[in-house]
């Protein structure tokens, strides 16, 4: 269960991803964006919206994502709930 309550005033549906220790986006320009302790995720037609445990909000456009990886917390499933 997420550490923070999501304050969502949009029609976007977010998924609890608090089972992840971190997620990392490798961007097409070679830079790396690591998000520690991500909590919530919405994937839209344009990109990923992520909220972390200290209420930072990220938007990563699909066009800028080369690849991504994540690590789940101990005892949590790699995929699914």
Secondary structure, DSSP 8 states (H G I E B T S, - for coil): --SS-----SS---EE-TTEEEEEEEETTS-EEEEETEEEEEE-SSEEEEEETTS-EEEEEGGGEEEEEEEE-TTS-SS--
